[in-house]
Amino acid sequence: MNIHAIKAIYIFEMARTWRTLMQSIASPVLSTSLYFIVFGSAIGSRMANVDGVSYGAFIVPGLIMLSILTESISNASFGIYMPKFTGTIYELLSAPISAIETVIGYVGAAATKSVIVGTIILVTARLFVDFTILHPFWMVAFLVMTSVTFSLFGFIIGIWADSFQKLQVVPLMIVTPLAFLGGSFYSINMLPPFWQTIALFNPVVYLVSGFRWSFYGVSDVGVGISLGMTLAFMLACLAAVWWIFRTGYKIKA
């Protein structure tokens, strides 16, 4: 394992975050704070509790997960797309660096950024609502697993995209709608039976549900199922990344 190569990629990607601090950190935190003001304070004060939790506190895990999903995909996809765009990807491919070391460097940096953003949002949420974390270990576990999983997914998007438009189409047209329809702002038990069944085909439901369980001990689906679905998606992303480097799909061609 070439630790120096992993460290070089990781430090380079993290340095880009500090150079664009307003865009990388401040922007998602500000956007989420607006959600807390509108949904948590303005609307939440007029709504009844959801599963025994005040609405303002209920949406905290969903908003954090929404930010984690978008930031993980954005950071990882842009990180690997830029070397392709500028042509420096060939220097990386010709260097004595294995595929796994490349993935660890890029995905590790993207996941780290997402965890930082999620942690800042968690602290910021205290300014707006009171909430508890019943299972802090599992809260951290779901936070890290989701960040890594969707950073892998973003890495795949960055390899697949051959333009800045394609780089944005999956997050904007697929991931964001799934996140909003995945129980971030409500419990799927509030839906009619037919739509509850449809919602179970949305993978984001399991991420949000498991993360919310770590806070309040309530969930739309079993925590074991949430954990299993998260791990399954991570393995699927790992398999896709392995195939990309195995075949050289849109890297060597």
PyRosetta script that sets phi, psi and omega in degrees:
from pyrosetta import init, pose_from_sequence

init()
pose = pose_from_sequence("MNIHAIKAIYIFEMARTWRTLMQSIASPVLSTSLYFIVFGSAIGSRMANVDGVSYGAFIVPGLIMLSILTESISNASFGIYMPKFTGTIYELLSAPISAIETVIGYVGAAATKSVIVGTIILVTARLFVDFTILHPFWMVAFLVMTSVTFSLFGFIIGIWADSFQKLQVVPLMIVTPLAFLGGSFYSINMLPPFWQTIALFNPVVYLVSGFRWSFYGVSDVGVGISLGMTLAFMLACLAAVWWIFRTGYKIKA")
pose.set_psi(1, 122.3)
pose.set_omega(1, -178.4)
pose.set_phi(2, -86.1)
pose.set_psi(2, 89.3)
pose.set_omega(2, -177.4)
pose.set_phi(3, -64.1)
pose.set_psi(3, -35.6)
pose.set_omega(3, -178.6)
pose.set_phi(4, -64.1)
pose.set_psi(4, -37.9)
pose.set_omega(4, 179.5)
pose.set_phi(5, -67.3)
pose.set_psi(5, -45.2)
pose.set_omega(5, 178.4)
pose.set_phi(6, -60.4)
pose.set_psi(6, -44.2)
pose.set_omega(6, -179.0)
pose.set_phi(7, -63.4)
pose.set_psi(7, -39.9)
pose.set_omega(7, -179.0)
pose.set_phi(8, -64.0)
pose.set_psi(8, -46.0)
pose.set_omega(8, 179.2)
pose.set_phi(9, -64.6)
pose.set_psi(9, -44.5)
pose.set_omega(9, -177.4)
pose.set_phi(10, -61.5)
pose.set_psi(10, -47.3)
pose.set_omega(10, -178.5)
pose.set_phi(11, -65.6)
pose.set_psi(11, -40.3)
pose.set_omega(11, 179.8)
pose.set_phi(12, -61.8)
pose.set_psi(12, -45.3)
pose.set_omega(12, -179.6)
pose.set_phi(13, -67.2)
pose.set_psi(13, -39.3)
pose.set_omega(13, 179.1)
pose.set_phi(14, -68.7)
pose.set_psi(14, -34.4)
pose.set_omega(14, 178.3)
pose.set_phi(15, -63.4)
pose.set_psi(15, -34.5)
pose.set_omega(15, 177.4)
pose.set_phi(16, -64.0)
pose.set_psi(16, -32.5)
pose.set_omega(16, 178.1)
pose.set_phi(17, -65.1)
pose.set_psi(17, -45.0)
pose.set_omega(17, -178.0)
pose.set_phi(18, -70.3)
pose.set_psi(18, -27.0)
pose.set_omega(18, 177.5)
pose.set_phi(19, -72.9)
pose.set_psi(19, -28.5)
pose.set_omega(19, 179.9)
pose.set_phi(20, -117.5)
pose.set_psi(20, 53.0)
pose.set_omega(20, -172.8)
pose.set_phi(21, -61.0)
pose.set_psi(21, -41.6)
pose.set_omega(21, -178.2)
pose.set_phi(22, -62.4)
pose.set_psi(22, -41.4)
pose.set_omega(22, -178.4)
pose.set_phi(23, -77.4)
pose.set_psi(23, -39.4)
pose.set_omega(23, -172.8)
pose.set_phi(24, -80.0)
pose.set_psi(24, -37.3)
pose.set_omega(24, -174.1)
pose.set_phi(25, -115.0)
pose.set_psi(25, -53.6)
pose.set_omega(25, -172.7)
pose.set_phi(26, -65.3)
pose.set_psi(26, -40.5)
pose.set_omega(26, -176.4)
pose.set_phi(27, -62.0)
pose.set_psi(27, -51.5)
pose.set_omega(27, 178.8)
pose.set_phi(28, -65.0)
pose.set_psi(28, -34.0)
pose.set_omega(28, 178.8)
pose.set_phi(29, -67.0)
pose.set_psi(29, -42.2)
pose.set_omega(29, 178.8)
pose.set_phi(30, -63.7)
pose.set_psi(30, -43.4)
pose.set_omega(30, 179.8)
pose.set_phi(31, -61.9)
pose.set_psi(31, -43.2)
pose.set_omega(31, 179.8)
pose.set_phi(32, -67.7)
pose.set_psi(32, -35.3)
pose.set_omega(32, 177.6)
pose.set_phi(33, -61.7)
pose.set_psi(33, -37.4)
pose.set_omega(33, 177.4)
pose.set_phi(34, -64.8)
pose.set_psi(34, -36.9)
pose.set_omega(34, 175.8)
pose.set_phi(35, -61.3)
pose.set_psi(35, -42.8)
pose.set_omega(35, 179.6)
pose.set_phi(36, -62.9)
pose.set_psi(36, -40.8)
pose.set_omega(36, -179.0)
pose.set_phi(37, -65.2)
pose.set_psi(37, -46.7)
pose.set_omega(37, -175.5)
pose.set_phi(38, -75.2)
pose.set_psi(38, -54.1)
pose.set_omega(38, -174.6)
pose.set_phi(39, -83.2)
pose.set_psi(39, -41.6)
pose.set_omega(39, -176.2)
pose.set_phi(40, -74.7)
pose.set_psi(40, -46.0)
pose.set_omega(40, -175.5)
pose.set_phi(41, -91.1)
pose.set_psi(41, -55.2)
pose.set_omega(41, -174.7)
pose.set_phi(42, -69.6)
pose.set_psi(42, -53.6)
pose.set_omega(42, -176.9)
pose.set_phi(43, -84.1)
pose.set_psi(43, -39.7)
pose.set_omega(43, -176.3)
pose.set_phi(44, -60.7)
pose.set_psi(44, -32.9)
pose.set_omega(44, -179.6)
pose.set_phi(45, -67.8)
pose.set_psi(45, -17.3)
pose.set_omega(45, -179.1)
pose.set_phi(46, -103.0)
pose.set_psi(46, 1.9)
pose.set_omega(46, -177.4)
pose.set_phi(47, -110.0)
pose.set_psi(47, 153.0)
pose.set_omega(47, 176.6)
pose.set_phi(48, -76.2)
pose.set_psi(48, 168.8)
pose.set_omega(48, 177.5)
pose.set_phi(49, -64.4)
pose.set_psi(49, 152.2)
pose.set_omega(49, 176.2)
pose.set_phi(50, -114.6)
pose.set_psi(50, 116.1)
pose.set_omega(50, -177.5)
pose.set_phi(51, 55.2)
pose.set_psi(51, 36.3)
pose.set_omega(51, 178.0)
pose.set_phi(52, 80.4)
pose.set_psi(52, 7.9)
pose.set_omega(52, -179.0)
pose.set_phi(53, -118.6)
pose.set_psi(53, 137.6)
pose.set_omega(53, 177.2)
pose.set_phi(54, -59.8)
pose.set_psi(54, 146.8)
pose.set_omega(54, -173.8)
pose.set_phi(55, -61.2)
pose.set_psi(55, -38.4)
pose.set_omega(55, 179.1)
pose.set_phi(56, -59.5)
pose.set_psi(56, -42.0)
pose.set_omega(56, 178.3)
pose.set_phi(57, -75.0)
pose.set_psi(57, -32.3)
pose.set_omega(57, -176.4)
pose.set_phi(58, -62.0)
pose.set_psi(58, -35.8)
pose.set_omega(58, -175.5)
pose.set_phi(59, -84.5)
pose.set_psi(59, -6.4)
pose.set_omega(59, -178.4)
pose.set_phi(60, -58.4)
pose.set_psi(60, -52.9)
pose.set_omega(60, 179.0)
pose.set_phi(61, -60.2)
pose.set_psi(61, -38.1)
pose.set_omega(61, -179.8)
pose.set_phi(62, -65.0)
pose.set_psi(62, -40.7)
pose.set_omega(62, 179.4)
pose.set_phi(63, -68.5)
pose.set_psi(63, -39.2)
pose.set_omega(63, 176.9)
pose.set_phi(64, -63.0)
pose.set_psi(64, -44.6)
pose.set_omega(64, 180.0)
pose.set_phi(65, -64.5)
pose.set_psi(65, -38.4)
pose.set_omega(65, 177.3)
pose.set_phi(66, -59.4)
pose.set_psi(66, -44.1)
pose.set_omega(66, 178.5)
pose.set_phi(67, -67.3)
pose.set_psi(67, -39.8)
pose.set_omega(67, -179.5)
pose.set_phi(68, -61.9)
pose.set_psi(68, -45.2)
pose.set_omega(68, -178.6)
pose.set_phi(69, -60.8)
pose.set_psi(69, -50.9)
pose.set_omega(69, -176.2)
pose.set_phi(70, -67.8)
pose.set_psi(70, -41.4)
pose.set_omega(70, -178.3)
pose.set_phi(71, -69.3)
pose.set_psi(71, -40.6)
pose.set_omega(71, -180.0)
pose.set_phi(72, -61.4)
pose.set_psi(72, -47.6)
pose.set_omega(72, -179.7)
pose.set_phi(73, -65.0)
pose.set_psi(73, -45.6)
pose.set_omega(73, -177.7)
pose.set_phi(74, -62.7)
pose.set_psi(74, -47.4)
pose.set_omega(74, -177.2)
pose.set_phi(75, -64.6)
pose.set_psi(75, -45.6)
pose.set_omega(75, -176.5)
pose.set_phi(76, -71.2)
pose.set_psi(76, -41.9)
pose.set_omega(76, -177.6)
pose.set_phi(77, -67.0)
pose.set_psi(77, -43.2)
pose.set_omega(77, 179.8)
pose.set_phi(78, -67.8)
pose.set_psi(78, -36.5)
pose.set_omega(78, -177.7)
pose.set_phi(79, -61.2)
pose.set_psi(79, -41.4)
pose.set_omega(79, -178.9)
pose.set_phi(80, -89.8)
pose.set_psi(80, -21.8)
pose.set_omega(80, -179.6)
pose.set_phi(81, -71.9)
pose.set_psi(81, -38.1)
pose.set_omega(81, -177.2)
pose.set_phi(82, -60.8)
pose.set_psi(82, -43.5)
pose.set_omega(82, 174.7)
pose.set_phi(83, -59.7)
pose.set_psi(83, -35.3)
pose.set_omega(83, 175.7)
pose.set_phi(84, -66.0)
pose.set_psi(84, -42.7)
pose.set_omega(84, -176.9)
pose.set_phi(85, -65.8)
pose.set_psi(85, -40.9)
pose.set_omega(85, -177.5)
pose.set_phi(86, -88.4)
pose.set_psi(86, -13.1)
pose.set_omega(86, 179.6)
pose.set_phi(87, 91.5)
pose.set_psi(87, -2.4)
pose.set_omega(87, -179.6)
pose.set_phi(88, -74.7)
pose.set_psi(88, -5.5)
pose.set_omega(88, 178.1)
pose.set_phi(89, -61.7)
pose.set_psi(89, -29.7)
pose.set_omega(89, -178.8)
pose.set_phi(90, -71.3)
pose.set_psi(90, -31.7)
pose.set_omega(90, 174.1)
pose.set_phi(91, -65.8)
pose.set_psi(91, -37.8)
pose.set_omega(91, 178.3)
pose.set_phi(92, -67.0)
pose.set_psi(92, -41.5)
pose.set_omega(92, -178.7)
pose.set_phi(93, -69.0)
pose.set_psi(93, -30.2)
pose.set_omega(93, -179.4)
pose.set_phi(94, -85.4)
pose.set_psi(94, -12.5)
pose.set_omega(94, 178.8)
pose.set_phi(95, -76.6)
pose.set_psi(95, 157.9)
pose.set_omega(95, 179.1)
pose.set_phi(96, -75.7)
pose.set_psi(96, 61.7)
pose.set_omega(96, -178.7)
pose.set_phi(97, -126.6)
pose.set_psi(97, 128.5)
pose.set_omega(97, 179.8)
pose.set_phi(98, -79.9)
pose.set_psi(98, 167.8)
pose.set_omega(98, 179.9)
pose.set_phi(99, -62.1)
pose.set_psi(99, -42.2)
pose.set_omega(99, -177.8)
pose.set_phi(100, -65.6)
pose.set_psi(100, -35.1)
pose.set_omega(100, 178.0)
pose.set_phi(101, -69.2)
pose.set_psi(101, -37.6)
pose.set_omega(101, 176.6)
pose.set_phi(102, -63.4)
pose.set_psi(102, -45.5)
pose.set_omega(102, -179.0)
pose.set_phi(103, -64.8)
pose.set_psi(103, -43.1)
pose.set_omega(103, 179.6)
pose.set_phi(104, -60.4)
pose.set_psi(104, -42.4)
pose.set_omega(104, -179.3)
pose.set_phi(105, -63.6)
pose.set_psi(105, -51.8)
pose.set_omega(105, -177.1)
pose.set_phi(106, -71.8)
pose.set_psi(106, -48.4)
pose.set_omega(106, -178.3)
pose.set_phi(107, -68.0)
pose.set_psi(107, -38.4)
pose.set_omega(107, 178.5)
pose.set_phi(108, -62.0)
pose.set_psi(108, -41.1)
pose.set_omega(108, 178.6)
pose.set_phi(109, -67.3)
pose.set_psi(109, -43.8)
pose.set_omega(109, -179.8)
pose.set_phi(110, -63.4)
pose.set_psi(110, -42.6)
pose.set_omega(110, 179.5)
pose.set_phi(111, -66.0)
pose.set_psi(111, -37.6)
pose.set_omega(111, 178.1)
pose.set_phi(112, -62.1)
pose.set_psi(112, -44.1)
pose.set_omega(112, 178.0)
pose.set_phi(113, -60.2)
pose.set_psi(113, -43.1)
pose.set_omega(113, -178.5)
pose.set_phi(114, -65.3)
pose.set_psi(114, -40.7)
pose.set_omega(114, 178.1)
pose.set_phi(115, -63.7)
pose.set_psi(115, -39.9)
pose.set_omega(115, 177.8)
pose.set_phi(116, -62.1)
pose.set_psi(116, -46.7)
pose.set_omega(116, 178.9)
pose.set_phi(117, -61.9)
pose.set_psi(117, -44.6)
pose.set_omega(117, 178.7)
pose.set_phi(118, -61.3)
pose.set_psi(118, -39.9)
pose.set_omega(118, 179.4)
pose.set_phi(119, -66.7)
pose.set_psi(119, -42.2)
pose.set_omega(119, 178.7)
pose.set_phi(120, -63.9)
pose.set_psi(120, -41.1)
pose.set_omega(120, 178.4)
pose.set_phi(121, -65.3)
pose.set_psi(121, -38.2)
pose.set_omega(121, 177.7)
pose.set_phi(122, -61.0)
pose.set_psi(122, -42.9)
pose.set_omega(122, 177.9)
pose.set_phi(123, -68.3)
pose.set_psi(123, -40.9)
pose.set_omega(123, 180.0)
pose.set_phi(124, -63.1)
pose.set_psi(124, -34.8)
pose.set_omega(124, -178.5)
pose.set_phi(125, -60.3)
pose.set_psi(125, -27.8)
pose.set_omega(125, 178.8)
pose.set_phi(126, -63.3)
pose.set_psi(126, -22.9)
pose.set_omega(126, 179.2)
pose.set_phi(127, -73.9)
pose.set_psi(127, -18.2)
pose.set_omega(127, -174.6)
pose.set_phi(128, -111.0)
pose.set_psi(128, -38.8)
pose.set_omega(128, -176.6)
pose.set_phi(129, -140.3)
pose.set_psi(129, 158.7)
pose.set_omega(129, 172.8)
pose.set_phi(130, -95.9)
pose.set_psi(130, 134.5)
pose.set_omega(130, 178.2)
pose.set_phi(131, -149.1)
pose.set_psi(131, 163.7)
pose.set_omega(131, 179.9)
pose.set_phi(132, -120.9)
pose.set_psi(132, 159.1)
pose.set_omega(132, 175.0)
pose.set_phi(133, -124.4)
pose.set_psi(133, 101.0)
pose.set_omega(133, -175.9)
pose.set_phi(134, -72.5)
pose.set_psi(134, -33.0)
pose.set_omega(134, -176.4)
pose.set_phi(135, -127.7)
pose.set_psi(135, 77.7)
pose.set_omega(135, -175.1)
pose.set_phi(136, -60.7)
pose.set_psi(136, -35.2)
pose.set_omega(136, 179.5)
pose.set_phi(137, -61.3)
pose.set_psi(137, -46.8)
pose.set_omega(137, -178.9)
pose.set_phi(138, -72.0)
pose.set_psi(138, -28.1)
pose.set_omega(138, 175.3)
pose.set_phi(139, -62.3)
pose.set_psi(139, -47.3)
pose.set_omega(139, 178.5)
pose.set_phi(140, -64.9)
pose.set_psi(140, -40.2)
pose.set_omega(140, -179.3)
pose.set_phi(141, -61.8)
pose.set_psi(141, -47.2)
pose.set_omega(141, 178.6)
pose.set_phi(142, -65.4)
pose.set_psi(142, -37.3)
pose.set_omega(142, 179.5)
pose.set_phi(143, -62.1)
pose.set_psi(143, -47.2)
pose.set_omega(143, -178.1)
pose.set_phi(144, -70.0)
pose.set_psi(144, -44.6)
pose.set_omega(144, -178.8)
pose.set_phi(145, -62.5)
pose.set_psi(145, -42.3)
pose.set_omega(145, 178.9)
pose.set_phi(146, -65.3)
pose.set_psi(146, -41.2)
pose.set_omega(146, 179.0)
pose.set_phi(147, -62.4)
pose.set_psi(147, -45.0)
pose.set_omega(147, -179.6)
pose.set_phi(148, -66.7)
pose.set_psi(148, -45.0)
pose.set_omega(148, -176.9)
pose.set_phi(149, -61.3)
pose.set_psi(149, -48.2)
pose.set_omega(149, -177.3)
pose.set_phi(150, -80.0)
pose.set_psi(150, -17.3)
pose.set_omega(150, 169.8)
pose.set_phi(151, -70.5)
pose.set_psi(151, -38.3)
pose.set_omega(151, 173.9)
pose.set_phi(152, -62.5)
pose.set_psi(152, -42.6)
pose.set_omega(152, 178.6)
pose.set_phi(153, -63.3)
pose.set_psi(153, -41.2)
pose.set_omega(153, 176.7)
pose.set_phi(154, -64.8)
pose.set_psi(154, -36.6)
pose.set_omega(154, 177.0)
pose.set_phi(155, -60.4)
pose.set_psi(155, -42.0)
pose.set_omega(155, 178.3)
pose.set_phi(156, -63.4)
pose.set_psi(156, -43.0)
pose.set_omega(156, 179.0)
pose.set_phi(157, -62.4)
pose.set_psi(157, -41.5)
pose.set_omega(157, 179.2)
pose.set_phi(158, -62.6)
pose.set_psi(158, -35.6)
pose.set_omega(158, 176.5)
pose.set_phi(159, -70.9)
pose.set_psi(159, -41.8)
pose.set_omega(159, -177.2)
pose.set_phi(160, -69.1)
pose.set_psi(160, -37.9)
pose.set_omega(160, -174.5)
pose.set_phi(161, -69.8)
pose.set_psi(161, 138.7)
pose.set_omega(161, 174.2)
pose.set_phi(162, -121.2)
pose.set_psi(162, 16.7)
pose.set_omega(162, 174.7)
pose.set_phi(163, -158.6)
pose.set_psi(163, 162.2)
pose.set_omega(163, 178.6)
pose.set_phi(164, -66.9)
pose.set_psi(164, -27.3)
pose.set_omega(164, 178.2)
pose.set_phi(165, -66.5)
pose.set_psi(165, -44.9)
pose.set_omega(165, 178.4)
pose.set_phi(166, -66.8)
pose.set_psi(166, -28.8)
pose.set_omega(166, 179.7)
pose.set_phi(167, -63.7)
pose.set_psi(167, -27.7)
pose.set_omega(167, -176.1)
pose.set_phi(168, -100.3)
pose.set_psi(168, -16.8)
pose.set_omega(168, -170.3)
pose.set_phi(169, -66.7)
pose.set_psi(169, -41.7)
pose.set_omega(169, -178.7)
pose.set_phi(170, -69.0)
pose.set_psi(170, -48.2)
pose.set_omega(170, 177.2)
pose.set_phi(171, -60.1)
pose.set_psi(171, -41.2)
pose.set_omega(171, -174.7)
pose.set_phi(172, -78.8)
pose.set_psi(172, -40.3)
pose.set_omega(172, -172.7)
pose.set_phi(173, -92.7)
pose.set_psi(173, -19.4)
pose.set_omega(173, -176.0)
pose.set_phi(174, -121.7)
pose.set_psi(174, -57.3)
pose.set_omega(174, -172.2)
pose.set_phi(175, -67.1)
pose.set_psi(175, -47.6)
pose.set_omega(175, -178.9)
pose.set_phi(176, -61.2)
pose.set_psi(176, -47.4)
pose.set_omega(176, 175.4)
pose.set_phi(177, -59.4)
pose.set_psi(177, -40.6)
pose.set_omega(177, 178.3)
pose.set_phi(178, -62.9)
pose.set_psi(178, -37.0)
pose.set_omega(178, 179.2)
pose.set_phi(179, -66.2)
pose.set_psi(179, -42.5)
pose.set_omega(179, 179.1)
pose.set_phi(180, -68.8)
pose.set_psi(180, -31.2)
pose.set_omega(180, 179.9)
pose.set_phi(181, -93.5)
pose.set_psi(181, 7.3)
pose.set_omega(181, -175.9)
pose.set_phi(182, -99.1)
pose.set_psi(182, 17.1)
pose.set_omega(182, 177.5)
pose.set_phi(183, 88.5)
pose.set_psi(183, 19.8)
pose.set_omega(183, 179.1)
pose.set_phi(184, -66.0)
pose.set_psi(184, -35.7)
pose.set_omega(184, -175.8)
pose.set_phi(185, -112.2)
pose.set_psi(185, 2.0)
pose.set_omega(185, -178.1)
pose.set_phi(186, -159.1)
pose.set_psi(186, 168.0)
pose.set_omega(186, 172.8)
pose.set_phi(187, -93.2)
pose.set_psi(187, 136.0)
pose.set_omega(187, -179.2)
pose.set_phi(188, -67.0)
pose.set_psi(188, -14.7)
pose.set_omega(188, 175.3)
pose.set_phi(189, -67.8)
pose.set_psi(189, -14.1)
pose.set_omega(189, 177.6)
pose.set_phi(190, -80.6)
pose.set_psi(190, -10.4)
pose.set_omega(190, -178.6)
pose.set_phi(191, -85.1)
pose.set_psi(191, 158.7)
pose.set_omega(191, 172.1)
pose.set_phi(192, -60.7)
pose.set_psi(192, 155.0)
pose.set_omega(192, -176.4)
pose.set_phi(193, -51.8)
pose.set_psi(193, -41.9)
pose.set_omega(193, -178.7)
pose.set_phi(194, -60.9)
pose.set_psi(194, -45.9)
pose.set_omega(194, -177.5)
pose.set_phi(195, -74.5)
pose.set_psi(195, -24.0)
pose.set_omega(195, 172.2)
pose.set_phi(196, -63.1)
pose.set_psi(196, -42.5)
pose.set_omega(196, 178.5)
pose.set_phi(197, -64.0)
pose.set_psi(197, -42.9)
pose.set_omega(197, 178.8)
pose.set_phi(198, -63.0)
pose.set_psi(198, -39.9)
pose.set_omega(198, -177.3)
pose.set_phi(199, -63.3)
pose.set_psi(199, -27.9)
pose.set_omega(199, -178.6)
pose.set_phi(200, -68.2)
pose.set_psi(200, -13.7)
pose.set_omega(200, 175.5)
pose.set_phi(201, -85.9)
pose.set_psi(201, -4.0)
pose.set_omega(201, 178.1)
pose.set_phi(202, -89.7)
pose.set_psi(202, 114.4)
pose.set_omega(202, -177.2)
pose.set_phi(203, -62.8)
pose.set_psi(203, -25.6)
pose.set_omega(203, -178.8)
pose.set_phi(204, -66.7)
pose.set_psi(204, -27.7)
pose.set_omega(204, 177.9)
pose.set_phi(205, -55.3)
pose.set_psi(205, -41.9)
pose.set_omega(205, -176.7)
pose.set_phi(206, -71.8)
pose.set_psi(206, -34.6)
pose.set_omega(206, 178.3)
pose.set_phi(207, -67.1)
pose.set_psi(207, -49.6)
pose.set_omega(207, -178.8)
pose.set_phi(208, -64.7)
pose.set_psi(208, -42.4)
pose.set_omega(208, -177.8)
pose.set_phi(209, -62.5)
pose.set_psi(209, -46.5)
pose.set_omega(209, 179.3)
pose.set_phi(210, -64.9)
pose.set_psi(210, -40.4)
pose.set_omega(210, 179.9)
pose.set_phi(211, -66.4)
pose.set_psi(211, -40.3)
pose.set_omega(211, 179.1)
pose.set_phi(212, -66.6)
pose.set_psi(212, -35.6)
pose.set_omega(212, 177.7)
pose.set_phi(213, -60.7)
pose.set_psi(213, -37.7)
pose.set_omega(213, -179.3)
pose.set_phi(214, -65.4)
pose.set_psi(214, -22.1)
pose.set_omega(214, 177.9)
pose.set_phi(215, -85.5)
pose.set_psi(215, -53.6)
pose.set_omega(215, -166.8)
pose.set_phi(216, -119.6)
pose.set_psi(216, -4.9)
pose.set_omega(216, -179.0)
pose.set_phi(217, 77.3)
pose.set_psi(217, 11.6)
pose.set_omega(217, 177.2)
pose.set_phi(218, -119.1)
pose.set_psi(218, 146.8)
pose.set_omega(218, -178.3)
pose.set_phi(219, -156.9)
pose.set_psi(219, 158.1)
pose.set_omega(219, 178.1)
pose.set_phi(220, -81.2)
pose.set_psi(220, -29.8)
pose.set_omega(220, 176.6)
pose.set_phi(221, -131.8)
pose.set_psi(221, 164.2)
pose.set_omega(221, -178.7)
pose.set_phi(222, -59.7)
pose.set_psi(222, 142.4)
pose.set_omega(222, -177.7)
pose.set_phi(223, -64.5)
pose.set_psi(223, -31.6)
pose.set_omega(223, 176.9)
pose.set_phi(224, -64.2)
pose.set_psi(224, -39.9)
pose.set_omega(224, 177.1)
pose.set_phi(225, -65.8)
pose.set_psi(225, -41.8)
pose.set_omega(225, 178.2)
pose.set_phi(226, -59.6)
pose.set_psi(226, -45.5)
pose.set_omega(226, 179.7)
pose.set_phi(227, -63.9)
pose.set_psi(227, -42.8)
pose.set_omega(227, -179.8)
pose.set_phi(228, -64.3)
pose.set_psi(228, -41.4)
pose.set_omega(228, 179.4)
pose.set_phi(229, -66.5)
pose.set_psi(229, -38.1)
pose.set_omega(229, 177.9)
pose.set_phi(230, -63.4)
pose.set_psi(230, -45.7)
pose.set_omega(230, 179.0)
pose.set_phi(231, -66.1)
pose.set_psi(231, -37.5)
pose.set_omega(231, 179.1)
pose.set_phi(232, -63.9)
pose.set_psi(232, -42.7)
pose.set_omega(232, 179.0)
pose.set_phi(233, -66.2)
pose.set_psi(233, -37.5)
pose.set_omega(233, 177.6)
pose.set_phi(234, -62.5)
pose.set_psi(234, -44.0)
pose.set_omega(234, 179.3)
pose.set_phi(235, -64.8)
pose.set_psi(235, -37.8)
pose.set_omega(235, 177.8)
pose.set_phi(236, -63.6)
pose.set_psi(236, -41.3)
pose.set_omega(236, 178.0)
pose.set_phi(237, -65.9)
pose.set_psi(237, -40.9)
pose.set_omega(237, 177.8)
pose.set_phi(238, -62.1)
pose.set_psi(238, -41.1)
pose.set_omega(238, 178.8)
pose.set_phi(239, -64.1)
pose.set_psi(239, -39.9)
pose.set_omega(239, 178.9)
pose.set_phi(240, -65.8)
pose.set_psi(240, -40.8)
pose.set_omega(240, 178.3)
pose.set_phi(241, -64.6)
pose.set_psi(241, -42.6)
pose.set_omega(241, 178.0)
pose.set_phi(242, -59.1)
pose.set_psi(242, -43.3)
pose.set_omega(242, -179.2)
pose.set_phi(243, -65.3)
pose.set_psi(243, -38.8)
pose.set_omega(243, -179.9)
pose.set_phi(244, -60.2)
pose.set_psi(244, -47.6)
pose.set_omega(244, -179.1)
pose.set_phi(245, -75.3)
pose.set_psi(245, -27.2)
pose.set_omega(245, 178.5)
pose.set_phi(246, -68.3)
pose.set_psi(246, -39.7)
pose.set_omega(246, -176.7)
pose.set_phi(247, -98.3)
pose.set_psi(247, -16.6)
pose.set_omega(247, -176.3)
pose.set_phi(248, 75.5)
pose.set_psi(248, 23.7)
pose.set_omega(248, -176.6)
pose.set_phi(249, -57.0)
pose.set_psi(249, 116.7)
pose.set_omega(249, 177.8)
pose.set_phi(250, 56.7)
pose.set_psi(250, 20.6)
pose.set_omega(250, 175.5)
pose.set_phi(251, -115.2)
pose.set_psi(251, -54.3)
pose.set_omega(251, -176.0)
pose.set_phi(252, -91.3)
pose.set_psi(252, -16.4)
pose.set_omega(252, -178.1)
pose.set_phi(253, -81.4)
pose.dump_pdb("model.pdb")
